[in-house]
Amino acid sequence: MVNDRKIFLDRLLLSVGCSLVIICLFSIFVIFLIGSIIHMLFVAVTALYIRRKRSNRFAFSNKTKRRERQIMATEDRKLKYICLLCASEVFDRSCKSCGSHMKKPVF
């Protein structure tokens, strides 16, 4: 009779201990997986938020640059050069009036 109770208590303690270990391991792994997924989502959302904020901050300058490029493309501007010695307009490598090769661009 005493042996039966001892065997019963041993099996009961063994089953309770095993179930507690299994539950603890399961909860640790599940919580780790859920926590890591939440952490990855947080990092991704933060990166996207920062990218959106930076693009909104520079949106005005990008729009003005695009507008300037469109104006430059429609006007078909050519770069003009002025001779540094005689201040006449230069069309070739050298100035036609003085023969100098020194020229300065005019925008």
DSSP file (Angstrom, degrees, kcal/mol; ACC not computed):
  #  RESIDUE AA STRUCTURE BP1 BP2  ACC     N-H-->O    O-->H-N    N-H-->O    O-->H-N    TCO  KAPPA ALPHA  PHI   PSI    X-CA   Y-CA   Z-CA
    1    1 A M     >        0   0    0      0, 0.0     4,-2.0     0, 0.0     5,-0.2   0.000 360.0 360.0 360.0 -43.3    0.0    0.0    0.0
    2    2 A V  H  >  +     0   0    0      1,-0.2     4,-2.4     2,-0.2     5,-0.2   0.892 360.0  51.5 -67.7 -38.7    2.8    2.4    0.9
    3    3 A N  H  > S+     0   0    0      1,-0.2     4,-2.8     2,-0.2     5,-0.2   0.880 107.0  53.7 -65.4 -36.8    4.7    1.5   -2.2
    4    4 A D  H  > S+     0   0    0      2,-0.2     4,-2.6     1,-0.2    -1,-0.2   0.917 110.5  46.2 -63.8 -42.1    1.5    2.2   -4.3
    5    5 A R  H  X S+     0   0    0     -4,-2.0     4,-3.0     2,-0.2     5,-0.2   0.914 113.5  49.3 -66.6 -40.9    1.2    5.7   -2.8
    6    6 A K  H  X S+     0   0    0     -4,-2.4     4,-2.6     2,-0.2    -2,-0.2   0.920 112.8  46.6 -64.5 -43.5    4.9    6.4   -3.3
    7    7 A I  H  X S+     0   0    0     -4,-2.8     4,-2.5     2,-0.2     5,-0.2   0.907 113.5  49.8 -63.9 -41.6    4.8    5.2   -7.0
    8    8 A F  H  X S+     0   0    0     -4,-2.6     4,-2.4    -5,-0.2    -2,-0.2   0.932 112.8  45.9 -62.5 -46.2    1.6    7.3   -7.5
    9    9 A L  H  X S+     0   0    0     -4,-3.0     4,-2.9     2,-0.2     5,-0.2   0.891 112.3  51.5 -65.5 -39.0    3.2   10.4   -6.0
   10   10 A D  H  X S+     0   0    0     -4,-2.6     4,-2.6    -5,-0.2    -2,-0.2   0.937 112.8  44.7 -62.1 -46.3    6.4    9.9   -8.0
   11   11 A R  H  X S+     0   0    0     -4,-2.5     4,-2.6     2,-0.2    -2,-0.2   0.886 113.8  50.9 -64.9 -38.1    4.5    9.6  -11.2
   12   12 A L  H  X S+     0   0    0     -4,-2.4     4,-2.6     2,-0.2     5,-0.2   0.937 112.9  44.6 -65.1 -46.9    2.3   12.5  -10.3
   13   13 A L  H  X S+     0   0    0     -4,-2.9     4,-2.8     2,-0.2    -2,-0.2   0.897 114.0  50.8 -64.7 -39.6    5.3   14.7   -9.5
   14   14 A L  H  X S+     0   0    0     -4,-2.6     4,-2.6    -5,-0.2    -2,-0.2   0.917 112.8  45.1 -63.7 -43.5    7.1   13.5  -12.7
   15   15 A S  H  X S+     0   0    0     -4,-2.6     4,-2.4     2,-0.2    -2,-0.2   0.901 115.0  47.5 -69.1 -39.7    4.1   14.3  -14.9
   16   16 A V  H  X S+     0   0    0     -4,-2.6     4,-2.4    -5,-0.2    -2,-0.2   0.923 113.9  48.2 -65.8 -42.7    3.5   17.7  -13.2
   17   17 A G  H  X S+     0   0    0     -4,-2.8     4,-2.3    -5,-0.2    -2,-0.2   0.919 113.1  47.1 -63.5 -44.3    7.2   18.5  -13.6
   18   18 A C  H  X S+     0   0    0     -4,-2.6     4,-2.7     1,-0.2    -1,-0.2   0.908 112.3  49.9 -63.5 -41.9    7.4   17.5  -17.2
   19   19 A S  H  X S+     0   0    0     -4,-2.4     4,-2.6     2,-0.2    -1,-0.2   0.900 111.0  49.7 -65.7 -38.7    4.2   19.4  -18.0
   20   20 A L  H  X S+     0   0    0     -4,-2.4     4,-2.6     2,-0.2    -2,-0.2   0.911 112.0  47.9 -64.7 -41.3    5.6   22.5  -16.3
   21   21 A V  H  X S+     0   0    0     -4,-2.3     4,-2.7     2,-0.2     5,-0.2   0.925 113.4  47.6 -63.9 -44.0    8.9   22.2  -18.3
   22   22 A I  H  X S+     0   0    0     -4,-2.7     4,-2.5     1,-0.2    -2,-0.2   0.917 113.3  47.8 -63.2 -43.5    7.0   21.7  -21.6
   23   23 A I  H  X S+     0   0    0     -4,-2.6     4,-2.6    -5,-0.2    -2,-0.2   0.912 113.1  48.6 -64.8 -42.1    4.7   24.7  -20.8
   24   24 A C  H  X S+     0   0    0     -4,-2.6     4,-2.5     2,-0.2    -2,-0.2   0.933 113.8  45.7 -64.1 -46.2    7.7   26.9  -19.9
   25   25 A L  H  X S+     0   0    0     -4,-2.7     4,-2.5     2,-0.2     5,-0.2   0.917 113.9  49.4 -63.2 -42.6    9.7   26.0  -23.0
   26   26 A F  H  X S+     0   0    0     -4,-2.5     4,-2.7    -5,-0.2     5,-0.2   0.926 112.5  47.0 -62.2 -44.6    6.7   26.5  -25.2
   27   27 A S  H  X S+     0   0    0     -4,-2.6     4,-2.7     2,-0.2     5,-0.2   0.887 111.5  51.6 -67.2 -37.1    5.9   29.9  -23.7
   28   28 A I  H  X S+     0   0    0     -4,-2.5     4,-2.4    -5,-0.2    -2,-0.2   0.943 114.3  42.5 -63.6 -46.6    9.5   31.0  -24.0
   29   29 A F  H  X S+     0   0    0     -4,-2.5     4,-2.5     2,-0.2    -2,-0.2   0.906 116.9  46.9 -68.0 -40.6    9.7   30.0  -27.7
   30   30 A V  H  X S+     0   0    0     -4,-2.7     4,-2.8    -5,-0.2     5,-0.2   0.936 114.8  46.2 -66.4 -44.8    6.3   31.4  -28.6
   31   31 A I  H  X S+     0   0    0     -4,-2.7     4,-2.9    -5,-0.2    -2,-0.2   0.891 112.6  51.4 -65.0 -38.1    7.0   34.7  -26.7
   32   32 A F  H  X S+     0   0    0     -4,-2.4     4,-2.6    -5,-0.2    -2,-0.2   0.927 112.5  45.7 -63.2 -44.6   10.4   34.9  -28.4
   33   33 A L  H  X S+     0   0    0     -4,-2.5     4,-2.3     2,-0.2    -2,-0.2   0.932 115.8  45.1 -65.2 -45.4    8.9   34.4  -31.8
   34   34 A I  H  X S+     0   0    0     -4,-2.8     4,-2.5     1,-0.2    -2,-0.2   0.921 114.9  49.1 -64.2 -42.5    6.1   36.9  -31.2
   35   35 A G  H  X S+     0   0    0     -4,-2.9     4,-2.4    -5,-0.2    -2,-0.2   0.897 111.6  48.2 -64.4 -40.6    8.6   39.4  -29.7
   36   36 A S  H  X S+     0   0    0     -4,-2.6     4,-2.5     2,-0.2    -1,-0.2   0.887 111.8  49.8 -68.8 -37.0   11.0   39.0  -32.6
   37   37 A I  H  X S+     0   0    0     -4,-2.3     4,-2.3     2,-0.2    -2,-0.2   0.928 112.5  47.3 -65.0 -44.1    8.2   39.5  -35.2
   38   38 A I  H  X S+     0   0    0     -4,-2.5     4,-2.3     1,-0.2    -2,-0.2   0.904 111.7  51.3 -63.5 -40.3    7.0   42.6  -33.4
   39   39 A H  H  X S+     0   0    0     -4,-2.4     4,-2.3     2,-0.2    -2,-0.2   0.924 110.2  48.4 -63.4 -44.8   10.5   43.9  -33.2
   40   40 A M  H  X S+     0   0    0     -4,-2.5     4,-2.4     1,-0.2    -2,-0.2   0.908 112.1  49.1 -62.9 -41.4   11.1   43.4  -36.9
   41   41 A L  H  X S+     0   0    0     -4,-2.3     4,-2.7     2,-0.2     5,-0.2   0.903 110.2  51.7 -63.8 -40.0    7.8   45.1  -37.8
   42   42 A F  H  X S+     0   0    0     -4,-2.3     4,-2.3     1,-0.2    -2,-0.2   0.918 110.8  47.3 -62.7 -43.7    8.7   48.0  -35.5
   43   43 A V  H  X S+     0   0    0     -4,-2.3     4,-2.2     2,-0.2    -2,-0.2   0.912 113.7  47.8 -64.7 -42.4   12.1   48.5  -37.2
   44   44 A A  H  X S+     0   0    0     -4,-2.4     4,-2.3     2,-0.2    -2,-0.2   0.923 113.1  47.2 -65.2 -44.4   10.5   48.3  -40.7
   45   45 A V  H  X S+     0   0    0     -4,-2.7     4,-2.4     1,-0.2    -1,-0.2   0.894 112.0  51.0 -65.4 -39.3    7.7   50.8  -39.8
   46   46 A T  H  X S+     0   0    0     -4,-2.3     4,-2.4    -5,-0.2    -1,-0.2   0.910 110.0  49.4 -64.3 -41.8   10.2   53.2  -38.2
   47   47 A A  H  X S+     0   0    0     -4,-2.2     4,-2.3     1,-0.2    -2,-0.2   0.918 112.8  47.0 -63.8 -42.9   12.5   53.1  -41.3
   48   48 A L  H  X S+     0   0    0     -4,-2.3     4,-2.3     2,-0.2    -2,-0.2   0.886 111.5  51.6 -66.2 -37.8    9.5   53.7  -43.6
   49   49 A Y  H  X S+     0   0    0     -4,-2.4     4,-2.4     2,-0.2    -2,-0.2   0.920 110.8  47.2 -64.3 -44.1    8.3   56.6  -41.4
   50   50 A I  H  X S+     0   0    0     -4,-2.4     4,-2.4     1,-0.2    -2,-0.2   0.906 111.7  51.0 -64.8 -41.2   11.8   58.2  -41.4
   51   51 A R  H  X S+     0   0    0     -4,-2.3     4,-2.2     1,-0.2    -1,-0.2   0.902 111.1  48.5 -62.4 -40.7   12.0   57.9  -45.1
   52   52 A R  H  X S+     0   0    0     -4,-2.3     4,-2.1     2,-0.2    -2,-0.2   0.910 111.1  49.8 -66.6 -41.6    8.6   59.5  -45.6
   53   53 A K  H  X S+     0   0    0     -4,-2.4     4,-1.8     1,-0.2    -2,-0.2   0.912 112.1  47.9 -63.3 -42.2    9.4   62.3  -43.3
   54   54 A R  H  X S+     0   0    0     -4,-2.4     4,-1.8     1,-0.2    -1,-0.2   0.891 111.0  50.4 -67.0 -38.4   12.7   63.0  -45.1
   55   55 A S  H  < S+     0   0    0     -4,-2.2    -1,-0.2     1,-0.2    -2,-0.2   0.869 110.9  49.5 -68.8 -33.9   11.0   62.9  -48.5
   56   56 A N  H >< S+     0   0    0     -4,-2.1     3,-0.7     1,-0.2     4,-0.4   0.844 108.0  54.6 -70.5 -32.4    8.4   65.4  -47.3
   57   57 A R  H 3< S+     0   0    0     -4,-1.8     3,-0.3     1,-0.2     4,-0.3   0.886 116.4  36.2 -67.8 -37.7   11.0   67.7  -46.0
   58   58 A F  T 3X S+     0   0    0     -4,-1.8     4,-1.9     1,-0.2    -1,-0.2   0.279  89.1  99.8 -98.2  10.9   12.8   67.8  -49.3
   59   59 A A  H <> S+     0   0    0     -3,-0.7     4,-2.3     1,-0.2    -1,-0.2   0.891  80.4  52.5 -65.7 -38.9    9.7   67.8  -51.5
   60   60 A F  H  > S+     0   0    0     -4,-0.4     4,-2.2    -3,-0.3    -1,-0.2   0.924 110.4  46.8 -64.8 -43.3    9.7   71.5  -52.0
   61   61 A S  H  > S+     0   0    0     -4,-0.3     4,-2.1     1,-0.2    -1,-0.2   0.871 111.5  51.8 -68.2 -34.8   13.3   71.6  -53.2
   62   62 A N  H  X S+     0   0    0     -4,-1.9     4,-2.4     2,-0.2    -1,-0.2   0.901 109.5  50.1 -66.3 -39.6   12.7   68.6  -55.5
   63   63 A K  H  X S+     0   0    0     -4,-2.3     4,-2.3     1,-0.2    -2,-0.2   0.910 111.5  47.6 -65.7 -41.3    9.7   70.3  -57.1
   64   64 A T  H  X S+     0   0    0     -4,-2.2     4,-2.5     2,-0.2    -1,-0.2   0.886 111.2  51.2 -68.5 -36.2   11.6   73.5  -57.7
   65   65 A K  H  X S+     0   0    0     -4,-2.1     4,-2.4     2,-0.2    -2,-0.2   0.918 110.3  49.1 -65.4 -41.9   14.5   71.6  -59.2
   66   66 A R  H  X S+     0   0    0     -4,-2.4     4,-2.3     1,-0.2    -2,-0.2   0.921 111.5  49.7 -61.8 -42.5   12.1   69.7  -61.6
   67   67 A R  H  X S+     0   0    0     -4,-2.3     4,-2.3     1,-0.2    -2,-0.2   0.906 110.4  50.1 -63.0 -41.7   10.5   73.0  -62.6
   68   68 A E  H  X S+     0   0    0     -4,-2.5     4,-2.7     1,-0.2    -1,-0.2   0.903 109.6  51.1 -63.8 -40.7   13.9   74.6  -63.3
   69   69 A R  H  X S+     0   0    0     -4,-2.4     4,-2.4     1,-0.2    -1,-0.2   0.901 109.9  49.9 -63.3 -39.8   14.9   71.6  -65.4
   70   70 A Q  H  X S+     0   0    0     -4,-2.3     4,-2.1     2,-0.2    -1,-0.2   0.907 111.8  48.0 -65.4 -40.2   11.7   71.9  -67.4
   71   71 A I  H  X S+     0   0    0     -4,-2.3     4,-1.8     1,-0.2    -2,-0.2   0.921 112.4  49.0 -65.0 -43.2   12.3   75.6  -68.0
   72   72 A M  H  X>S+     0   0    0     -4,-2.7     4,-0.8     1,-0.2     5,-0.8   0.889 112.1  49.1 -63.8 -38.2   15.9   75.0  -69.0
   73   73 A A  H  <5S+     0   0    0     -4,-2.4     3,-0.2     1,-0.2    -1,-0.2   0.864 112.3  47.3 -70.8 -35.5   14.8   72.2  -71.4
   74   74 A T  H  <5S+     0   0    0     -4,-2.1    -1,-0.2     1,-0.2    -2,-0.2   0.809 108.9  53.3 -77.5 -28.1   12.1   74.3  -73.0
   75   75 A E  H  <5S-     0   0    0     -4,-1.8    -1,-0.2    -5,-0.2    -2,-0.2   0.682  92.2-144.1 -81.2 -15.9   14.3   77.4  -73.5
   76   76 A D  T  <5 -     0   0    0     -4,-0.8     2,-0.2    -3,-0.2    -3,-0.1   0.943  27.6-170.4  51.8  54.1   17.1   75.5  -75.3
   77   77 A R      < -     0   0    0     -5,-0.8     2,-0.4     3,-0.0    -1,-0.2  -0.510  10.7-154.6 -76.5 141.4   19.8   77.7  -73.8
   78   78 A K        -     0   0    0     -2,-0.2     2,-0.4     0, 0.0    -1,-0.0  -0.888  26.5-106.4-111.3 149.1   23.3   77.4  -75.0
   79   79 A L        -     0   0    0     -2,-0.4     2,-0.3    26,-0.0    28,-0.1  -0.610  36.7-152.7 -75.9 126.9   26.3   78.2  -72.9
   80   80 A K  E     -A  106   0A   0     26,-1.2    26,-3.2    -2,-0.4     2,-0.4  -0.772   4.1-153.8-103.2 147.7   27.8   81.5  -73.9
   81   81 A Y  E     -AB 105  90A   0      9,-0.7     9,-2.6    -2,-0.3     2,-0.4  -0.925   2.1-158.6-120.9 145.8   31.4   82.5  -73.5
   82   82 A I  E     -AB 104  89A   0     22,-2.5    22,-2.5    -2,-0.4     7,-0.2  -0.977  26.5-114.7-122.9 136.2   33.0   85.9  -73.2
   83   83 A C  E  >  -A  103   0A   0      5,-2.9     4,-1.1    -2,-0.4    20,-0.2  -0.449  16.0-145.2 -67.5 137.1   36.7   86.6  -73.9
   84   84 A L  T  4 S+     0   0    0     18,-1.7    -1,-0.1     2,-0.1    19,-0.1   0.733  94.3  45.0 -77.8 -22.0   38.6   87.7  -70.8
   85   85 A L  T  4 S+     0   0    0     17,-0.4    -1,-0.1     3,-0.1    18,-0.1   0.931 131.1  13.6 -87.3 -50.2   40.8   90.1  -72.7
   86   86 A C  T  4 S-     0   0    0      2,-0.1    -2,-0.1    14,-0.0     3,-0.1   0.475  90.5-129.3-109.8  -1.9   38.5   92.1  -75.0
   87   87 A A     <  +     0   0    0     -4,-1.1     2,-0.2     1,-0.2    -3,-0.1   0.742  59.5 138.3  61.6  27.3   35.0   91.1  -73.5
   88   88 A S        -     0   0    0      1,-0.1    -5,-2.9    -6,-0.0     2,-0.2  -0.654  63.5 -90.6 -96.9 161.6   33.6   90.1  -76.8
   89   89 A E  E     -B   82   0A   0     -2,-0.2     2,-0.5    -7,-0.2     7,-0.3  -0.510  39.3-149.1 -74.5 135.1   31.4   87.0  -77.3
   90   90 A V  E     +B   81   0A   0     -9,-2.6    -9,-0.7    -2,-0.2     5,-0.1  -0.902  24.8 169.1-110.4 129.3   33.4   83.8  -78.2
   91   91 A F        +     0   0    0     -2,-0.5    -1,-0.1     3,-0.3     2,-0.1   0.666  67.7  36.0-108.5 -24.3   31.9   81.1  -80.4
   92   92 A D  S    S-     0   0    0      2,-0.5     4,-0.0     0, 0.0    -2,-0.0  -0.240 105.8 -75.4-111.0-161.1   34.9   78.9  -81.1
   93   93 A R  S    S+     0   0    0     -2,-0.1     2,-0.3     2,-0.1    -3,-0.0   0.847 115.3  33.8 -69.3 -33.4   38.0   77.9  -79.2
   94   94 A S  S    S-     0   0    0    -11,-0.0    -2,-0.5     9,-0.0    -3,-0.3  -0.853  93.8 -96.7-124.4 159.3   39.6   81.3  -79.6
   95   95 A C     >  -     0   0    0      5,-2.5     4,-1.1    -2,-0.3    -5,-0.1  -0.498  24.1-145.2 -72.6 138.6   38.3   84.8  -79.8
   96   96 A K  T  4 S+     0   0    0     -7,-0.3    -1,-0.1    -2,-0.2    -6,-0.1   0.824  95.3  45.4 -74.9 -31.6   37.9   86.2  -83.3
   97   97 A S  T  4 S+     0   0    0      1,-0.1    -1,-0.1     3,-0.1    -2,-0.0   0.900 133.0  11.1 -83.0 -40.2   38.9   89.7  -82.5
   98   98 A C  T  4 S-     0   0    0      2,-0.1    -2,-0.2     0, 0.0    -1,-0.1   0.599  89.8-126.9-115.8 -13.2   42.0   89.2  -80.3
   99   99 A G     <  +     0   0    0     -4,-1.1     2,-0.1     1,-0.2    -3,-0.1   0.574  54.9 150.0  80.7   9.7   42.9   85.5  -80.8
  100  100 A S        -     0   0    0      1,-0.1    -5,-2.5     2,-0.1    -1,-0.2  -0.455  42.2-153.7 -77.5 148.5   43.0   84.7  -77.1
  101  101 A H        +     0   0    0     -7,-0.2     2,-0.6    -2,-0.1    -1,-0.1   0.443  65.7 104.1 -97.5  -2.5   42.0   81.3  -75.8
  102  102 A M        +     0   0    0     -7,-0.0   -18,-1.7     2,-0.0   -17,-0.4  -0.705  46.5 160.2 -84.9 121.4   40.9   82.6  -72.4
  103  103 A K  E     -A   83   0A   0     -2,-0.6   -20,-0.2   -20,-0.2   -14,-0.0  -0.963  29.2-146.1-141.4 157.9   37.2   82.7  -72.0
  104  104 A K  E     -A   82   0A   0    -22,-2.5   -22,-2.5    -2,-0.3     2,-0.1  -0.980  23.5-120.8-126.1 132.9   34.6   82.8  -69.2
  105  105 A P  E     -A   81   0A   0      0, 0.0     2,-0.5     0, 0.0   -24,-0.2  -0.469  20.4-154.7 -73.7 145.2   31.2   81.1  -69.3
  106  106 A V  E      A   80   0A   0    -26,-3.2   -26,-1.2    -2,-0.1    -2,-0.0  -0.986 360.0 360.0-121.6 126.7   28.1   83.3  -68.9
  107  107 A F              0   0    0     -2,-0.5    -1,-0.1   -28,-0.1   -26,-0.0   0.422 360.0 360.0 -97.3 360.0   25.0   81.8  -67.6
